[in-house]
Amino acid sequence: PRSWPSAVSIALDRWQPVTVPFLRDRGAHLFAWLNPGETVENAAKSFTAGKHGGFAYLFHSDLKVQDDRDIIFDVAGQANFVRPVLGRVGSQDESCEYADNTSQKAPSQDYFAKDAPEGVQKAQEASRCCE
């Protein structure tokens, strides 16, 4: 997270009320999405969002107020360890059983290398494992 420069808050016209109880309980009042690389500026200050955008949070409702708790969470890029298996999470050393009682080792992380031409096919095969 990075500090949000309160001086540019008024220049951003899409603040929305925070409705998530966990965030409200911690004092967040407003939030806004910043597009990837978006620059918000006024006469005194400018601020540029991260490469993948981010969520800014204000801990007050008045856009003219400055609060040191105001913050932006930049979205990180795609993680290398993301697996398309939605059912259950297993380790690479874990075996998966199929309905026909055959088994196979769970897929390794190299199945999801973005440069592998058959990567999508392998990801689809891996998603059938442990359904």
N, C-alpha and C positions, 0 to 999 in steps of 0.2 A: 504493500500500500504506500501511497504518497500523500503528502499533505495537499489539501485542496486550497488553492488561493482564493479566499473569500471575495477579493476584489473583482473577480470575473463572474461571480454567482449571478448577478443581476443581468448579465449579458446572455445567459443561457435561459431560453424561454420555455423549457419543457420539464420543469421540476414537477414531480408527482409526490403525493403523500406516501410515506412508508406505511405499509399495511401488515408486514410480517411481524408478529408479536415479539419474536426474539430480538429483532432490531429496534422495535419501538421501546421495549423494556430497557434497552441500553441507551435510549435518548435520541435515536435518529428520527428526524421529522420529515425530511424530503430526500428524494433520490432522483437521479437522471442518468440516462445512458448517453455516453459519448461515443460517437462513431470512430472507427479506426483512424488514427492520425488527425482527428478533428482538432482545429484550433478555435478556442473561445477567447475573445479579447474585448477589451474596452480601451478607453484612452490611456489608462494607467498601467495595465497589465495584460499579458496574454498567457495562455496555457494550452499545451498540446497533449492530447490523449495518446496513449500507447499505441503500438503497432496493431493491436487487435481490439482496440476500444477499451471501455471501462465503465464501471458504475461509480458515480460520485454520490456521497451522502453528506447532508447537512444536519447539524444537531440543533437546529432552530428553524423557525418558519419565516423569519424576516430576512429577505435576500440581501439586505444592507448590513446585516450584523456579521461581525467577524468572530469566529470561534475556532480555537486551535484544534478541536476535535474533528473538524470537517476533513473529509478524506476521500480519496479515489482509489478504487481497486482496479488496476489494469488487468485485462484478461490475458492469461498466458497463452502461448502457442500450443499446438497439439502435442500432447505428451506421447512419448514413444512406447509407453506401456499400455495404452488403451487397447482393450480387447472387445470384439463385437459380441461376446457371449453375454447374454442378458440374464440367464437363469442363475447359475451359481458360480462363484469365483473359486478357482482351484489353483494349485501350484503347478509349475511346469512338470514336476515329477509325478503328478497324479495321473492315474489311469481313468479312462472314461468307458463306461459300459453302454452298449447299444441294445436295442430291443431284441436283436437276434443273438444276444449273449456273447458277441465278440467284444473285444476291448482294444483300446489304443491309447498311447501316451498323449496327454494333453499337449496342445500346440505350443511351440516355443515362441519367444518374442520375435524371432527373425521372420516369422510368417507375415508380419505386418510391415515389413520394410517397404517404404513407399516406392522405391526404385525397382522392386521385383515385378516383372511383367505378369506373373501368375499370382501376385499378392492378393488380388480380390478373390480369385478362385479358392486359394488356400484359406482366406478369412471366412468364406462361406462354409467350407468344410469344417473349419474349427468351430463355427457357431452351432453346428449340428452336434458336436461332442457335448455330452453331459446335459442334454436338454431335459 
